Amino acid sequence: MIPSHLESLPLVSALRSRRSRRFARGLTMPPRGALSYQSRLDPQPLTEEEEAVLAFAACGVTGYALADLPLGEGEGGNIMLTLLGRTVASGDAAQSVAMAVINDDGVQLIRRPRELPVEDFPELVRLAESHDYLELYRRSRVRIADERREPPRRPLFNIGVNEWVAGAPGTTTFLPINDLTYLYINGLLELFNEETACFVLDDRAGFRPAGLKRFARSKGGHLDDDPAHERVATVQRVELIITDVIAVEQGMMHQNLALVCEAMGLGGFPSFAEHEYGWFEALDFTMGSMSATRYLGGSRLMAWLAKLIGKDAPVPYPVGLERDGDVLLRAMHPPYFPSMAEAVRYVADQKTGPRGYFRGQAGDTAWRDGAEVAESLPPVSDRAVAATTAYCEYIWNRYGRFPVNMAPFRTVLRFQVGHLDEEFYDRFYRQEALGAEHRDHQRRWHSGERPAGGAR
């Protein structure tokens, strides 16, 4: 039997009443259609405190990861990449999704724990435990633009149904940015160790070994290249796994944002943001460029024909984000590393190198004796590093990019938040379209009163 008190819990209540609500103060619904309406109210931007609570919900630091995993030799615990957790789960604790916060005043990037000094970790945890979301927000962000930055509203940067509302004045957009290459390399270190022993074929090149021929078990190596043992994969399959795992992490961010909007009485909704380069050009990412036929894996003949008829246009794609000489986001490949071998070694050293999370930085953890537990974790094996390096160098040298099938950074959905126009919902909807928190939001958040446990 389900306990009767369950329905009174705030989380369950928020789940039950969660809706996408789009019509904010200051908006105009297009004139054609039954819901045509022009707001009588001025746009009302979110306060810094409101944004701070939402940023915490999406990707805030919460404390130390438990890492309750088998940590012995060959048991897989060294797949972990960091020991500081956020409000959302992340494959291998890689924290693969970055977050940009975009409003009328500019753009902030929320730095992930792995981009913050390890000596700051105890204070960040303390701020989270004391519900000081505003100070946590201020310490975790870096300004990357002084005005709203978004791509064009028209398709295919957007979809038609969202043109009227995308980036509307007074609203705040939370844009998750999927960072693929860090988790990709870490996943390869797991795939190519002695226990998993996966063998990968290049489906774009006649299913030849993807730089791994000398590591095949049939050639005296440690990777199982016998298809009957079901440990053979393709480059496309491996990259799809990485992409899907990171997409789930982004999805959890969207759900957290939706539930906290519900609890705060704000309107919010996810919407289309899947464009190869639109958002990255708008945010002034460092961009690479490649001819369309090479980018799409076309043959030399196709490239020659496309060039002959003037149809082999360059395709831009993001490789990093820099501001004032600081590298804020970077793909794990040149130009940010001298070689793919250096990128692979960097990822391995982040875990069990001299200053890795499980070595010199292991003092502050959830364990009673973090240093002792972490020091027991075996390093990534030399054979796994060698095979991963060979694979990555093969991909980079053959295709001039990493990954092969997509850019190193991706956007999929954004989440836009605004103060709702109650008059619109009262005009067109039944009373229950807005809950008590929505109708009480202005009094609670904008008259000097703050909900218990809210931002300071």
C-alpha positions in Angstrom: 0.0 0.0 0.0 1.2 3.5 -0.8 1.5 5.6 2.3 -1.1 8.3 2.5 1.4 11.1 3.3 3.2 10.6 -0.1 0.9 13.0 -2.0 1.7 15.8 0.5 5.4 15.7 -0.1 6.6 18.7 -2.1 8.5 16.7 -4.7 5.5 14.5 -5.5 3.3 17.5 -5.7 5.7 19.2 -8.1 5.9 16.1 -10.2 2.1 15.9 -10.4 1.6 19.5 -11.4 4.7 20.0 -13.6 3.8 21.6 -16.9 5.5 23.5 -19.6 4.3 27.1 -19.2 5.4 29.6 -21.8 3.4 32.8 -21.6 5.5 35.3 -19.6 4.9 38.9 -18.8 5.5 41.2 -21.8 4.8 38.5 -24.4 2.5 38.6 -27.4 0.9 35.5 -28.8 0.8 35.7 -32.6 -2.5 37.2 -33.8 -3.8 34.2 -35.7 -5.3 31.5 -33.6 -7.6 31.0 -30.6 -4.9 32.0 -28.0 -4.0 35.3 -29.5 -3.1 37.7 -26.7 -0.9 40.7 -25.9 0.3 41.0 -22.3 -0.6 44.2 -20.5 2.4 43.8 -18.3 6.1 44.8 -18.8 8.7 42.0 -19.0 10.0 41.1 -15.6 13.5 39.7 -15.6 14.4 37.0 -13.0 16.3 38.3 -10.0 19.9 37.1 -9.3 18.5 35.1 -6.4 15.9 33.3 -8.6 18.6 32.5 -11.2 20.8 31.2 -8.4 18.3 28.7 -7.2 17.6 27.5 -10.8 21.3 27.2 -11.5 21.7 25.1 -8.4 18.9 22.9 -9.4 20.4 22.4 -12.9 24.1 21.8 -12.0 24.9 23.0 -8.5 27.6 21.4 -6.3 26.0 19.3 -3.7 28.8 17.5 -1.9 31.2 14.6 -2.3 30.4 11.6 -4.5 30.2 8.4 -2.5 32.0 6.3 -5.1 30.7 3.2 -3.4 32.3 0.9 -6.0 34.7 -2.0 -6.0 38.1 -0.4 -5.9 40.4 -3.4 -6.3 42.7 -4.3 -9.2 40.6 -5.1 -12.3 37.3 -4.3 -10.7 36.5 -1.1 -12.5 36.4 1.6 -9.8 39.1 3.6 -11.5 36.5 4.6 -14.1 35.6 7.5 -11.8 36.9 11.0 -12.9 36.1 13.2 -9.9 34.8 13.0 -6.4 32.7 16.2 -6.2 29.1 15.8 -7.1 26.4 17.9 -8.6 22.6 17.9 -8.5 22.5 15.6 -11.5 24.2 12.2 -12.1 27.0 12.0 -14.6 28.6 9.1 -16.4 31.9 8.3 -14.7 31.4 11.5 -12.7 32.8 13.3 -15.8 30.3 16.2 -15.5 30.0 16.3 -19.2 27.4 19.0 -19.5 28.3 22.6 -19.0 25.6 25.3 -18.5 25.3 28.8 -20.0 22.8 31.2 -18.4 21.5 33.8 -20.8 19.5 36.9 -20.0 19.0 40.5 -21.1 22.2 41.5 -19.3 24.5 39.0 -20.8 25.8 35.4 -20.6 27.3 33.5 -17.7 29.0 30.1 -17.9 28.6 27.9 -14.8 31.9 26.3 -14.2 31.9 22.6 -13.5 33.7 21.2 -10.4 36.5 19.8 -12.6 37.2 23.4 -13.8 37.4 24.8 -10.3 40.5 24.7 -8.0 40.4 21.6 -5.8 41.1 23.8 -2.7 37.7 25.5 -3.3 35.8 22.2 -2.9 35.2 22.3 0.9 33.9 25.9 0.8 31.6 25.1 -2.2 30.2 22.1 -0.2 29.7 24.3 2.8 27.7 26.8 0.8 25.5 24.1 -0.6 24.9 22.6 2.8 24.0 26.0 4.2 21.6 26.7 1.3 23.6 29.8 0.3 22.7 29.3 -3.3 23.4 33.0 -4.2 27.0 32.9 -3.1 27.5 29.5 -4.7 26.2 30.9 -8.0 28.5 33.9 -7.8 31.5 31.7 -7.1 30.8 29.2 -9.9 30.1 31.5 -12.8 32.2 33.5 -15.2 30.8 36.2 -17.5 31.3 35.5 -21.2 29.1 38.2 -22.8 27.6 41.6 -21.7 24.4 41.3 -23.8 21.9 38.5 -24.7 23.4 36.1 -27.2 21.3 33.7 -29.1 21.2 32.4 -32.7 18.5 33.5 -35.2 15.0 32.5 -34.2 14.1 31.2 -37.7 14.3 27.5 -38.7 16.6 25.6 -38.8 18.3 27.4 -35.9 14.9 27.1 -34.1 11.5 25.6 -35.0 8.6 27.7 -36.2 6.4 27.1 -33.2 8.9 28.7 -30.9 9.7 31.8 -32.9 7.3 34.0 -30.9 8.9 33.2 -27.5 12.5 32.3 -28.1 14.8 34.6 -26.2 12.0 37.0 -25.2 13.0 40.0 -23.1 12.7 39.4 -19.4 13.2 35.6 -19.7 16.3 33.6 -18.8 17.6 30.8 -21.0 19.5 27.9 -19.4 21.5 26.3 -22.2 23.2 22.9 -21.5 26.3 22.3 -23.6 27.2 18.7 -24.1 31.0 18.2 -23.9 31.8 14.9 -25.5 35.5 14.3 -25.7 36.5 14.0 -22.0 34.0 11.2 -21.3 34.8 9.7 -24.7 38.5 9.2 -23.9 37.7 8.0 -20.4 35.2 5.5 -21.9 37.9 4.2 -24.2 40.2 3.7 -21.3 37.6 1.4 -19.9 36.7 -0.3 -23.2 40.4 -1.1 -23.9 41.5 -2.4 -20.5 42.3 -6.0 -19.9 38.9 -6.8 -18.4 36.6 -5.3 -21.0 39.0 -5.9 -23.9 36.7 -4.4 -26.6 37.9 -4.3 -30.2 36.6 -1.5 -32.4 36.2 -1.4 -36.2 35.9 1.7 -38.4 32.5 1.5 -40.1 33.4 4.5 -42.4 36.5 2.7 -43.7 35.3 -0.8 -44.7 35.3 -2.1 -41.1 39.0 -2.0 -40.8 40.5 -2.1 -37.2 40.3 1.5 -35.9 44.0 1.8 -35.2 43.9 -1.3 -33.0 45.2 -4.1 -35.3 48.4 -4.7 -33.2 46.2 -4.9 -30.0 44.0 -7.7 -31.4 44.1 -11.0 -29.5 44.5 -12.8 -32.8 47.8 -10.9 -33.2 49.0 -11.5 -29.7 47.3 -8.5 -28.1 44.8 -8.1 -25.3 41.7 -6.9 -27.2 39.1 -9.6 -28.1 38.6 -9.3 -31.9 36.5 -12.5 -32.2 33.0 -11.4 -33.1 31.6 -14.6 -31.6 32.5 -13.3 -28.1 30.4 -10.1 -28.7 33.2 -7.7 -27.7 33.6 -6.1 -31.2 32.0 -2.7 -31.8 32.1 0.0 -34.4 33.3 3.6 -34.1 29.7 4.8 -34.7 28.4 2.5 -31.9 31.0 3.7 -29.4 30.2 7.3 -30.2 26.5 6.8 -30.0 26.9 5.3 -26.5 28.8 8.4 -25.3 26.3 10.8 -26.9 23.3 9.0 -25.3 24.9 8.9 -21.8 25.6 12.6 -22.0 22.1 13.4 -23.3 20.6 11.7 -20.3 22.7 13.9 -18.0 21.3 17.0 -19.9 17.8 15.5 -19.5 18.1 15.4 -15.8 19.1 19.1 -15.8 15.9 19.9 -17.7 13.8 17.9 -15.3 15.4 19.6 -12.2 14.8 23.0 -13.8 11.1 22.1 -14.5 10.5 20.9 -10.9 12.1 23.9 -9.3 10.2 26.2 -11.5 7.1 24.5 -10.3 8.1 24.9 -6.6 9.1 28.6 -7.1 6.0 29.5 -9.1 7.8 30.4 -12.3 7.0 29.5 -15.9 9.5 27.4 -17.8 9.8 25.0 -20.8 12.4 23.1 -22.8 12.6 23.8 -26.5 14.6 23.0 -29.6 18.3 24.0 -29.6 19.9 21.3 -31.7 22.0 23.1 -34.2 25.5 22.1 -35.3 27.1 25.6 -34.9 24.4 28.2 -34.3 24.6 28.6 -30.5 28.4 28.2 -30.5 28.9 31.0 -33.0 26.5 33.2 -31.0 28.5 32.5 -27.8 31.8 33.2 -29.6 33.3 29.7 -29.3 36.5 29.0 -31.0 35.5 27.3 -34.2 37.1 24.8 -36.5 36.1 24.4 -40.2 36.0 21.5 -42.6 34.5 21.0 -46.1 31.1 19.5 -46.0 32.0 16.3 -47.9 34.9 15.6 -45.5 32.8 16.5 -42.5 30.1 14.0 -43.6 32.5 11.3 -44.5 32.1 11.5 -48.2 34.4 9.7 -50.7 37.2 11.5 -52.6 35.1 11.2 -55.7 32.2 12.9 -54.0 34.5 15.6 -52.7 35.9 16.2 -56.2 32.4 16.4 -57.7 31.1 18.8 -55.0 34.1 21.0 -55.4 33.7 21.0 -59.2 30.2 22.3 -59.0 30.9 24.7 -56.1 28.8 22.8 -53.5 31.4 21.7 -51.0 30.8 24.5 -48.5 32.8 24.8 -45.3 31.1 23.5 -42.2 32.0 25.3 -38.9 32.1 23.4 -35.6 33.0 24.3 -32.0 36.3 23.2 -30.4 36.5 25.4 -27.4 35.5 28.5 -25.4 38.1 31.2 -24.4 37.7 34.6 -22.7 40.5 37.0 -21.8 43.2 34.4 -22.2 41.4 31.8 -20.1 40.3 28.5 -21.7 36.9 27.8 -20.2 35.9 24.8 -22.3 38.1 22.7 -24.6 37.9 19.7 -26.7 40.4 17.0 -25.8 42.4 17.3 -29.0 44.6 19.8 -30.9 45.0 22.8 -30.6 44.4 22.4 -26.9 46.7 19.5 -26.6 49.9 18.9 -28.7 48.7 15.5 -29.7 46.0 12.9 -29.0 48.5 11.0 -27.0 48.8 14.0 -24.6 45.1 14.3 -24.4 44.8 10.6 -23.4 47.5 10.9 -20.8 45.8 14.0 -19.4 42.6 12.1 -18.8 44.4 9.2 -17.1 46.4 11.5 -14.9 43.3 13.3 -13.8 42.4 10.2 -11.9 45.6 8.5 -10.7 48.4 10.8 -11.8 50.6 12.5 -9.1 48.0 15.3 -8.6 44.9 13.3 -9.7 41.7 13.1 -7.7 42.7 9.7 -6.4 46.2 10.7 -5.4 47.3 14.2 -4.3 43.8 15.7 -4.2 42.1 12.9 -2.2 42.1 14.6 1.2 38.5 15.9 1.1 36.0 13.1 0.3 33.0 11.3 1.6 35.2 8.5 3.0 36.4 8.7 6.6 40.0 8.2 5.4 39.9 9.5 1.9 43.6 9.4 1.2 43.9 5.8 2.3 40.9 4.6 0.2 41.9 6.6 -2.9 45.5 5.5 -2.7 44.4 1.9 -2.9 42.8 2.5 -6.3 44.9 1.0 -9.1 46.1 3.3 -11.9 44.8 2.9 -15.4 46.7 0.1 -17.1 49.5 0.9 -19.5 47.9 -1.4 -22.1 44.6 0.5 -21.9 46.4 3.8 -22.3 48.4 2.5 -25.3 45.3 1.1 -27.1 43.3 4.3 -26.4 46.2 6.4 -27.7 46.4 4.3 -30.9 42.6 4.6 -31.5 42.5 8.3 -30.9 45.5 9.0 -33.1 43.9 6.9 -35.9 40.7 8.8 -35.7 42.4 12.2 -35.6 44.9 11.4 -38.4 42.3 9.9 -40.7 39.4 12.3 -40.2 41.0 15.4 -38.8 38.4 15.6 -36.0 37.4 13.8 -32.8 34.7 12.4 -32.5 34.1 11.3 -36.1 30.3 11.5 -36.3 29.6 14.7 -34.5 31.2 17.9 -33.2 33.0 17.8 -29.8 30.3 20.1 -28.3 26.6 19.8 -28.9 23.4 21.6 -27.9 20.1 19.8 -27.9 17.5 21.6 -25.8 17.4 24.9 -23.9 15.2 25.7 -20.9 13.6 29.1 -20.9 12.2 30.6 -17.7 10.0 33.7 -17.1 7.5 35.3 -14.7 4.1 34.2 -15.8 1.3 36.5 -16.9 -1.6 35.2 -14.8 -4.1 37.2 -16.9 -3.4 35.1 -20.0 -4.0 31.9 -18.1 -7.1 33.2 -16.4 -8.4 34.3 -19.8 -8.0 31.0 -21.6 -7.6 28.2 -19.1 -9.3 26.6 -16.2 -8.3 27.6 -12.7 -6.0 24.7 -12.1 -3.7 25.7 -14.9 -1.8 27.7 -12.4 -1.1 26.4 -8.9 -0.8 28.3 -5.6 2.9 28.8 -5.9 2.4 30.5 -9.3 -0.3 32.8 -7.9 1.7 33.6 -4.8 5.1 34.1 -6.5 5.1 37.9 -6.6 4.3 38.2 -2.9 6.8 35.6 -1.8 9.7 36.6 -4.1 9.2 40.3 -4.8 8.0 41.9 -1.7 10.9 41.3 0.6 9.6 37.9 1.8 11.6 34.7 0.9 10.5 31.2 1.2 12.1 29.1 3.9 15.4 27.6 2.6 15.5 29.9 -0.4 18.4 31.9 -1.7 20.1 34.4 0.6 
